[in-house]
């Protein structure tokens, strides 16, 4: 997630899946980042996906935006007692 080239490849692949299978958006499942760099990488991925989905919708003439949801969980040891 911290590699911009890999993020761009992920975004491109995700858009292709939407095109091929007619999905109405994406849901990301991300476990809590273990570093600031991972957190920033996830934020950058989310921003890139939102921008790409909006551009894709505009290009297709869609008036309803594609969904972009996330499940982001953090478990602390005190919660697992």
N, C-alpha and C positions, 0 to 999 in steps of 0.2 A: 504494500500500500504506500510505501514511502518512495517508490520508483515511479516517476512521472510517465515514463514510456509504458510501463505495465498498467498503470491506471488508464492511459489512453486506449490500450488494447482491450482492457475490460469494458470500458464504455462502448467501444465499437462493437464488441461481441454482444453486449447486452442489447444494443439497438438492433442488431441483426436478429436476435431471438424475438424481440418484440415484433419485428417485421415478419419473420417466418411463421410465428405461431399466433399472432394477433393478440398478444398480451396487452392489458390495459395499464401496465406499469411494472415496477420492480419493488421487491421487498428485500432489504438487506438485513442479514442477521450477523451482528458483530459483537464478539465478546469484548469486554472492556480492554482498552489499549494498555499495554505494559510500559509504554514510554510516551513522552510528549510528541516525539516524531511520529509514532503510530497514530496518535490522536489527530495530529495535523494531517497526516496522510488520509485518514478516514474523512475528515472534513473536506479536504481537497477532492476526494473521490465523490462525495455527496454533491458538492458544488458542480463538478464536471458533469455528473449524471443529470442533475436538474437542468443545466444549461443545454445539454444535448437533447434531453427529452422535449424541452420547450422548442428548440430549433426543429426537431423532427416533427412535432405536432404542427408547427407553422407551415413546414414544407408540404405536409399532407393535407393542409386545410382543415385540420381538426380544431374544433372550438373548445372541446373538453380537454384539459391538461392530463397528461399521463401521470399516474400515481408514482410517488417515490416515498416509500415507508421504510422504517428501520426498527429493529428490535435490538436494543442496546442494554445489556444487563451487566450489573456489577454485583458480585457476591463478596461480602466481607465475612471473615471468620465468625464474627459475632452473630451473623444471620444464619449460620449453618449449625448452631448448637443443638 
